[in-house]
Amino acid sequence: MGINFPSYLQEAHRVLKPSGWLLIAEVKSRFDPNTGGADPNRFSKAICQLGFDSVSQDFSNKMFILLYFKKKVNSSQEEIKWPELKPCLYKRR
């Protein structure tokens, strides 16, 4: 996701049908609190406040984490405090 990820997620909430799926695959380094990344649980909580239910989190991949959400049938928007995601730095090869 880009640096304006809250806009992406709000748009996904707007266009998804009730009970629609949202899958987020993101680089693990952005979610490592030990190196300045966001806490994955805080991030999931913010998405749940947007109107999704957290279905599962998969940390088994070496490079990516997978977060599965399902849009709530009846959801109300509330003020969301989005965690800051660490920029993704790519290595030159």
Buried (B, 14 or more C-beta within 10 A) or exposed (E): BEEEBBEEBBEBBEEBEEEEEBEBEBBBBBBBEEEEBBEBEEBBBBBBBBBBBBEEBEEEEEEBBBBBBBBBEEBEEEEBEBBEBBEEEEEEE
